[in-house]
Amino acid sequence: MKKIALTLACVSALWGQGGDPNYKPKRLNKAIELLADNQPIYNAGAKGGDGYDAGMKLAKTHNDFIIYEMEHETFDVGALRQFMLGLVAGGPTKSGHRTPAVIVTLPILGYDEVSIRANYWMIHQVLAAGVHGIQLCHARSPEAVKLFVAACRYPIERPNIQKNDFVEGMRGSGSQGFAAKIWGVSGTEYMQLADPWPLNPKGELLLSLKIEDKYALANAEKVAAIPGIGFAEWGPGDMGLSLGFLENHDPPYPPAMAAARKRVMTALKSNHVGFLETVRMDDMERLFAEGTNVTHGSNEALTNKGRQLTKRQMPY
């Protein structure tokens, strides 16, 4: 009887956190699955140079996706591949997904078209490691963002899927081998699935932007309207520096920063693009109501509170 009571208590606790113990994944990318179900997503962090052991450690994270930071950390694709292998070896997640989704920030900046054309090789190398998305920092230029999206796509004719009006997909055959093994699919299946969502409703790539300086802010509406972006952030650290604030990068924000946040959020919501910002225990409900749906899962208590608040069925 004690064993039965304990089991029922565990099930009750899981449901209390918004988790269905019988949940079955509906798609490969856990983060996209949740966003498509209007559920907030929570990220863990890893950094350039983290390899197999770090992947094993994060394989069963309570978070939904991992931001692998290579904008300021080491740009090491070999270590990234080992990290992805570690995630697979340590998985699946408790939700039944093969791995948490992995999104990489790169040292490419979205200043202009030339910046992307000169560095698209980084995008191709990172995607070939089997990650599930990329975040473009300092997304100032709509043209740069269009080319960024194209650099993440294969030049495959997809009936009824909106085409990028700037250039066809730039990824090439041969890039799918290792990535397909990480995803657990064939090479042909990978090339079909590796397309940006929600531009392609069946796509499993989640692309992101940082609209994080005064020049990007001036183009926020144009940048947010580029098809193929799943979520973006206003980057209060860099936005604050760009607006002249060496400090005060946490709330309550100075009026100029508060206005920047509101403008970016409004632009994203108008184009049905997710909004990332830091959520804390005491402001979670308010920020979720405002439109924040991507945040840092700094601890399990925070993510559990969020899951209960949004009545989430998928366990972590």
N, C-alpha and C positions, 0 to 999 in steps of 0.2 A: 504493500500500500504506500509506503514511504517513497519507493522508487517511482510509482505512478504519479504521486503528488508532485515530486520533483520535476518530472517530465512535463506535466501540465503547467507548472510554474514557469519553466523555461520557455514553453510555447507562448504562454501569456505575456512574458517579458518581451519576446520577440515581436509579437503583435503590438504591444504597447509602443514599440519603437517604429511601428509602421511596416513590419516585415512579415511576409507570408512564407512560412517554412516550406511550402510546396511550390514556391515560385519557379517558373521555367523561363529562361531567357527567350526573348522574341527576336533579338538581332545580335550581331557580333559586338558592336560598340555599346558598352554599358551606359556611357554618358549620353549618347544620342537617344538611346531607348528611354531614358528618364526625361530628357528635355522634350521629346515628342509626346510624353505623357503628362506634360506640364508640371513636372517635378523638379525642384532645385537639385543641383549637383554640387558635390564637395570634392576638393582636390587635396592630395598629398604632394609633397615636394621631393625632388631628386635633383642632382646637379651633374653637369658634365664631368666625366671621369668615373662616375658611379657605374659599377659593372655587375657581374653575375650575382655576387653575394647580396648586393643592395636590392637587386631585382627579386631574389628569393625572399628577402625580408619584407618587401612591400607587396608581395603577390596576394596576400589576404588582407590588405589594408581595409579599414572601415570606410575609406573614401571611395569615390566612384571613378576618379581619374587621377593621373599623376602629371604634374607639370615638371618636365625634365629641362632644367635651366642651362642653356648654352649661350645665352646672350652675353653674359659676363663671366661664366665659368668656362672650363676647358672645352674646346670643340674637338671631341674625340669620338668619331663614329664607331671605331672598333669597340670602345667601352660601351657605347649605346647598344650595339648589337648583343654584347654579353649581358647587359641589363635586361634586354627583351627576352633572351634565352632563360635568364633566371626567373623572370615573371612566369613564363610558361611552365618551367620545372616546378615552381612553387604553387601553381594554381591547381584547380580553378578558384575563382572567388566564391564567397559564400552564396552569392546570387546565382552561381552556375555559369558565369561568363569565363571564357578561357583565361583572360587577364583583365585587370583594370585598363581603361583607355589611357594612352600615353600621348601627351601633347608636348612638343618641344619648342622652346623659344630659341630663336637663332640670332646671331650677330648681324644678320641682314636688317637694314632699317628701311621702312617704306617711304623714304624721302621723295623718290621719283622713279620713273620707269627704268632709267639707267641703273639704279641701285639693284633692281631685281634682275635685269638682264645680265649684269656682270657677275651675279652671285647665285643664279638659279641652280648651279651645281650643288650647293649646300642643301637646297630643298630636295633635290633628287636623291642625294646620298642619305639623308635622314629618313625620307619616306621608304627607301629601299631597306632600311633597318627594321621595318615592320611596325613603326609607330602608327598612331591613329589620328594624328593631326599635327599642325604647326601653328604657332602664334607669331604673327608679324608685328614687331615693335615699331613705335613711332610712325604709325600709318597716316602720313600727311597727304598722300597723293592718291586720288581715285584711280589714275592710270596705273600706279604701282600696285594697287590692290587688285585690279583686274588681271594684271600680269602674274601676280602672286597666285591667284586662283587657277589661272591657266597652267602655271608651272607645276601645280599639284595634280593635274588631270592627265589621263591618257587620251590620245586623239581618236576616240572611239565614237562612232555614230550611235547616238542614243535616242531613238524615237520618243517624242513627247517630252524630252528633257531640254530645258532652256539652254541654248548655247551661249558661251561667253562671247560677247560681241567684239572682243579685243583681239584675240588670237586663239587658235586651237590648242588643245592640250599638248604639253611639252614632254611628258614622260615617255620613255621608250621601252620597247620589248627587251627583256633581259633584267629589268629592275625588279621583276615580280618574284624571283625564285626564293630568296631568303625570307622576304616579307610574307609570302604565301605560307611558308612553314610556320612562322610565328602566329599567323591568323588561323592556321589549321584548315586551310582550303587549298584547292589546286591553283596553279598559276593563272589559268583562264578565269576561274572564279574570282581570284584576287583582283584582276584587272577590271572586272565588272563592278566589284564592290568598292574599290578604292577610288571613290568619287565624292566630292563634297556634298554634305547634307546641310541645309534642306534643298539646295539647288537640285539635287537628285534625291527624291524621297527614299530611294533604296541605297543611297550612298552611305558608306561607313567612315568617311573622313570628316573630322570636326575641325574646321579652320577658325582661327581667332585673330583678333586685332587688338593692339593697344593704341587708343586714340589719346595720346598722353603728352602733348605739348600744345602750345598756342597756335602753331601752324596747322596741326591736325585738327584742333578744335574749330578753326575757321572753315574746315572742309568736312566737319562731322556729318552733316546731312548727306553730302555726296558720297563720302566713304561708306557710310552705313547702308547706302542703297545698292552697293555692288553685290550681285547675287553670289552666293557660295559661302558666306560667312555665318557661322553658327552662334558665336558670341563674341563680345568685345568688352574692354574695360577702359576706364578713363585715367588710370594710373596716377593716383594722387601724389606719389613721390616725384615723378618726373614732371607731371603737370604743375605741381607746386613750384618746382625749380624754374620751369619755363615762365611762370607768371610772377616770378620774383620773390618767392617764399623759400628761404633756406630751411625753415622748420615749419611747424604747424601743418604737417601732412596727415594728421589724424583729426577726426571730428572732435569738437565743432570746428568746421572749416571757416577760414576768412571768406567774406562775401564773394570775392572773385573766384575762389575755388569752388564754393557752393554753386555758383552760377555755371561754372564749367561742367561740374558733375551733372547738373540738371539738363544742360544742353545735350551732353553725350547720351544720357539715359533717354531723353525724349527722342533723339534721332534713332537710337537703336529700337526702341519700342515701336516707333512708326513703321519700321521695316521688319518687325518680328524677329529681331536679332537679340539673343540673350545678353544679359548685363552682369558682369563680374565685379564684385567689390567685397571687401572684408565685412563679415557679419559677426557680431558678438552676441553673447547670451542675452544681454539686456536690450538689444535693438533688432533682434532677428525678425520678430513678427512685423514690426513697422517696415523694415527694409524689404521683406518679402512682399508685403502689401504694395509697396511703391514700384516693384518690378525687378528687384534683384533676384536672379535665379541661378547664379554661379558664384561659389564662394570657397574660401579656404577652410577645409575641415580640420582646424587646428587641434581638436581633441575629440574623443568619442562622445563625451557628454554633449558637446555642441551639435554634432551630427545626429545623435539620438533625439535631441530636442527638436531639431528640424524635421526629422522623419515623422515624429509624432504629430507635430504641428500641421504637416501637409498630408497626413494619413497615408503615408507611403507604403505600398505593398511589397516592393522589391527589397529583400534584405541586402545587407552589405556584402 
